[in-house]
Amino acid sequence: MIVAAPALEGRKVVAERTPLLGAGIKVQPIETAASADATAAAADVELVELTPEQRARLVALVENTPDLPADAKQRVLAQLSQDRVPASTVRRIETRMGG
């Protein structure tokens, strides 16, 4: 079922509850990685344009990192191939890989 609830935009909502939880019970939300990723994706992402030299340097850093899993490498390289790249990706590459 799809419910339109514009008043709840940006708020956390209990999607399921057990019989032990009734209305008005306080709960501590436990976010999964997927929900945290969705929250981060929903937020405005700062995008930066890279010069060809910057892009080449970052691509070389990613490609020459032996302990980075292949799927992660492909994901980061796909981001770096875009015209505008998330600034957080650039910062993460530079700090973790000595750029």
Phi and psi restraints in degrees (value plus and minus 20) as a CYANA .aco file:
   2 ILE   PHI    -130.1   -90.1
   2 ILE   PSI     108.7   148.7
   3 VAL   PHI    -142.3  -102.3
   3 VAL   PSI     108.7   148.7
   4 ALA   PHI    -105.2   -65.2
   4 ALA   PSI     102.6   142.6
   5 ALA   PHI    -161.5  -121.5
   5 ALA   PSI      51.4    91.4
   6 PRO   PHI     -80.3   -40.3
   6 PRO   PSI     -45.9    -5.9
   7 ALA   PHI     -89.5   -49.5
   7 ALA   PSI     -36.7     3.3
   8 LEU   PHI    -117.4   -77.4
   8 LEU   PSI     -17.7    22.3
   9 GLU   PHI     -73.6   -33.6
   9 GLU   PSI     106.1   146.1
  10 GLY   PHI      61.9   101.9
  10 GLY   PSI     -20.6    19.4
  11 ARG   PHI    -123.5   -83.5
  11 ARG   PSI     137.4   177.4
  12 LYS   PHI    -110.5   -70.5
  12 LYS   PSI     116.3   156.3
  13 VAL   PHI    -149.1  -109.1
  13 VAL   PSI     119.8   159.8
  14 VAL   PHI     -95.1   -55.1
  14 VAL   PSI      98.5   138.5
  15 ALA   PHI    -108.5   -68.5
  15 ALA   PSI     -51.2   -11.2
  16 GLU   PHI    -160.2  -120.2
  16 GLU   PSI     129.9   169.9
  17 ARG   PHI    -164.7  -124.7
  17 ARG   PSI     130.3   170.3
  18 THR   PHI    -104.1   -64.1
  18 THR   PSI     146.8   186.8
  19 PRO   PHI     -80.7   -40.7
  19 PRO   PSI     -39.1     0.9
  20 LEU   PHI     -96.3   -56.3
  20 LEU   PSI     -37.7     2.3
  21 LEU   PHI    -123.8   -83.8
  21 LEU   PSI     102.6   142.6
  22 GLY   PHI    -130.8   -90.8
  22 GLY   PSI     157.9   197.9
  23 ALA   PHI     -81.7   -41.7
  23 ALA   PSI     118.8   158.8
  24 GLY   PHI      67.2   107.2
  24 GLY   PSI     -21.8    18.2
  25 ILE   PHI     -99.2   -59.2
  25 ILE   PSI     112.9   152.9
  26 LYS   PHI     -95.4   -55.4
  26 LYS   PSI     118.2   158.2
  27 VAL   PHI    -150.4  -110.4
  27 VAL   PSI     132.1   172.1
  28 GLN   PHI    -120.8   -80.8
  28 GLN   PSI      94.2   134.2
  29 PRO   PHI     -86.7   -46.7
  29 PRO   PSI     119.4   159.4
  30 ILE   PHI    -136.8   -96.8
  30 ILE   PSI      90.7   130.7
  31 GLU   PHI    -109.2   -69.2
  31 GLU   PSI     114.4   154.4
  32 THR   PHI    -105.2   -65.2
  32 THR   PSI     148.0   188.0
  33 ALA   PHI     -81.1   -41.1
  33 ALA   PSI     -56.9   -16.9
  34 ALA   PHI     -85.2   -45.2
  34 ALA   PSI     -62.4   -22.4
  35 SER   PHI     -91.2   -51.2
  35 SER   PSI     -53.8   -13.8
  36 ALA   PHI     -87.4   -47.4
  36 ALA   PSI     -59.5   -19.5
  37 ASP   PHI     -84.6   -44.6
  37 ASP   PSI     -60.2   -20.2
  38 ALA   PHI     -85.6   -45.6
  38 ALA   PSI     -58.7   -18.7
  39 THR   PHI     -84.9   -44.9
  39 THR   PSI     -63.6   -23.6
  40 ALA   PHI     -85.7   -45.7
  40 ALA   PSI     -58.6   -18.6
  41 ALA   PHI     -88.0   -48.0
  41 ALA   PSI     -52.2   -12.2
  42 ALA   PHI     -91.4   -51.4
  42 ALA   PSI     -47.7    -7.7
  43 ALA   PHI     -92.1   -52.1
  43 ALA   PSI     135.3   175.3
  44 ASP   PHI     -84.1   -44.1
  44 ASP   PSI     109.7   149.7
  45 VAL   PHI    -122.7   -82.7
  45 VAL   PSI     108.7   148.7
  46 GLU   PHI     -97.0   -57.0
  46 GLU   PSI     101.2   141.2
  47 LEU   PHI    -128.8   -88.8
  47 LEU   PSI     122.4   162.4
  48 VAL   PHI    -145.6  -105.6
  48 VAL   PSI     132.2   172.2
  49 GLU   PHI    -117.1   -77.1
  49 GLU   PSI     115.4   155.4
  50 LEU   PHI    -122.7   -82.7
  50 LEU   PSI     125.9   165.9
  51 THR   PHI     -95.4   -55.4
  51 THR   PSI     140.3   180.3
  52 PRO   PHI     -76.9   -36.9
  52 PRO   PSI     -55.5   -15.5
  53 GLU   PHI     -87.4   -47.4
  53 GLU   PSI     -64.1   -24.1
  54 GLN   PHI     -81.9   -41.9
  54 GLN   PSI     -66.0   -26.0
  55 ARG   PHI     -80.3   -40.3
  55 ARG   PSI     -65.1   -25.1
  56 ALA   PHI     -82.4   -42.4
  56 ALA   PSI     -61.2   -21.2
  57 ARG   PHI     -84.6   -44.6
  57 ARG   PSI     -63.9   -23.9
  58 LEU   PHI     -87.3   -47.3
  58 LEU   PSI     -60.9   -20.9
  59 VAL   PHI     -81.8   -41.8
  59 VAL   PSI     -63.4   -23.4
  60 ALA   PHI     -82.3   -42.3
  60 ALA   PSI     -61.4   -21.4
  61 LEU   PHI     -80.5   -40.5
  61 LEU   PSI     -64.4   -24.4
  62 VAL   PHI     -87.2   -47.2
  62 VAL   PSI     -67.0   -27.0
  63 GLU   PHI     -84.5   -44.5
  63 GLU   PSI     -49.8    -9.8
  64 ASN   PHI    -115.6   -75.6
  64 ASN   PSI      -3.2    36.8
  65 THR   PHI    -119.1   -79.1
  65 THR   PSI      84.4   124.4
  66 PRO   PHI     -89.2   -49.2
  66 PRO   PSI     -49.7    -9.7
  67 ASP   PHI    -111.2   -71.2
  67 ASP   PSI     -13.3    26.7
  68 LEU   PHI    -106.1   -66.1
  68 LEU   PSI     102.7   142.7
  69 PRO   PHI     -77.8   -37.8
  69 PRO   PSI     129.0   169.0
  70 ALA   PHI     -78.1   -38.1
  70 ALA   PSI     -60.6   -20.6
  71 ASP   PHI     -87.1   -47.1
  71 ASP   PSI     -57.1   -17.1
  72 ALA   PHI     -87.4   -47.4
  72 ALA   PSI     -60.4   -20.4
  73 LYS   PHI     -79.0   -39.0
  73 LYS   PSI     -67.2   -27.2
  74 GLN   PHI     -82.6   -42.6
  74 GLN   PSI     -60.1   -20.1
  75 ARG   PHI     -83.6   -43.6
  75 ARG   PSI     -65.3   -25.3
  76 VAL   PHI     -88.6   -48.6
  76 VAL   PSI     -61.7   -21.7
  77 LEU   PHI     -83.9   -43.9
  77 LEU   PSI     -54.7   -14.7
  78 ALA   PHI     -84.5   -44.5
  78 ALA   PSI     -60.0   -20.0
  79 GLN   PHI     -84.4   -44.4
  79 GLN   PSI     -62.7   -22.7
  80 LEU   PHI     -88.6   -48.6
  80 LEU   PSI     -39.3     0.7
  81 SER   PHI    -101.5   -61.5
  81 SER   PSI     -31.5     8.5
  82 GLN   PHI     -95.2   -55.2
  82 GLN   PSI     139.0   179.0
  83 ASP   PHI     -82.4   -42.4
  83 ASP   PSI     -62.6   -22.6
  84 ARG   PHI    -139.4   -99.4
  84 ARG   PSI     114.0   154.0
  85 VAL   PHI    -136.5   -96.5
  85 VAL   PSI     121.0   161.0
  86 PRO   PHI     -78.1   -38.1
  86 PRO   PSI     111.1   151.1
  87 ALA   PHI     -81.0   -41.0
  87 ALA   PSI     -52.8   -12.8
  88 SER   PHI     -84.4   -44.4
  88 SER   PSI     -54.6   -14.6
  89 THR   PHI     -86.0   -46.0
  89 THR   PSI     -64.2   -24.2
  90 VAL   PHI     -81.9   -41.9
  90 VAL   PSI     -66.9   -26.9
  91 ARG   PHI     -80.7   -40.7
  91 ARG   PSI     -63.3   -23.3
  92 ARG   PHI     -83.2   -43.2
  92 ARG   PSI     -63.9   -23.9
  93 ILE   PHI     -82.3   -42.3
  93 ILE   PSI     -67.4   -27.4
  94 GLU   PHI     -85.7   -45.7
  94 GLU   PSI     -58.6   -18.6
  95 THR   PHI     -97.3   -57.3
  95 THR   PSI     -58.8   -18.8
  96 ARG   PHI     -99.6   -59.6
  96 ARG   PSI     -45.9    -5.9
  97 MET   PHI    -136.6   -96.6
  97 MET   PSI      -3.8    36.2
  98 GLY   PHI      49.2    89.2
  98 GLY   PSI      10.0    50.0
